[in-house]
Amino acid sequence: MTTYGLIGKNIDYSFSKSYFNTKFHNEAIKAKYINYDIDDIKEIKQIVNNSIELAGLNVTIPYKEEVIPYLDEIDSQAERIGAVNTIKIENKKLIGYNTDVFGFTKSIFSLIAPNHEAALILGTGGAAKAIRHALVSMGYNINLVSRDKEKGDYTYEELTSDIIKNHQLIVNCTPLGTHPDVNQFPPIPFEFIDERHLLYDLIYNPSITSFLAQGKEKGAQIINGEQMLIAQAEKAWEIWNE
């Protein structure tokens, strides 16, 4: 049976396995989807070598960047981004793509308002790279926020009232707040958030994270990552079956 799967770490919460197996059942597709929860990206070699019917993989935290050296080819867009979340496997050959850009753009497009001219991206990992690429392509001015001053434009401690007011789209690309650690959140100064802001959290479990809940209390529009995931999953399926 044709097999697909997800490469990641601590991924019991994952949307992809249930989404694809439900899709396969509903559409009478003879395939299965497996979680490959690994402690080191090096294990991808063994997974591919031992799985004759493996045709495609999704990649999630923390391996979207680390997986690149293990690929035989990489799509030009994924190469520009510097992160891969989808792998097509043909004759043991691994070809990397990025469908996060497609999924994010599709999910946010209808929510964009004229005042959303600049964006803060929280985090600097593989997901943040994809979101940055998407937003720059859409004409946004971007600033990155990181705990590490050398990786971002601001640290969380440096965020002021003016910075928050001048960046009315804020996207959380960190894992803070993911089930089961639902009380965590990126430490931005929520007191400066208002109804002009759009807060986007790539996390989808829980559906309303602490980050989104605090934004909603201040009147901000909020959206989680579920629609992005659905869109990027369908794009991955398209790539696997080209």
Beta strands, then each sheet from edge to edge (+ up, - down):
strand 1: 2-8
strand 2: 31-37
strand 3: 54-59
strand 4: 73-74
strand 5: 86-90
strand 6: 93-97
strand 7: 118-122
strand 8: 141-145
strand 9: 169-172
strand 10: 198-201
strand 11: 221-223
sheet 1: 2+ 1+ 3+ 5- 6+ 4+
sheet 2: 8+ 7+ 9+ 10+ 11+
end
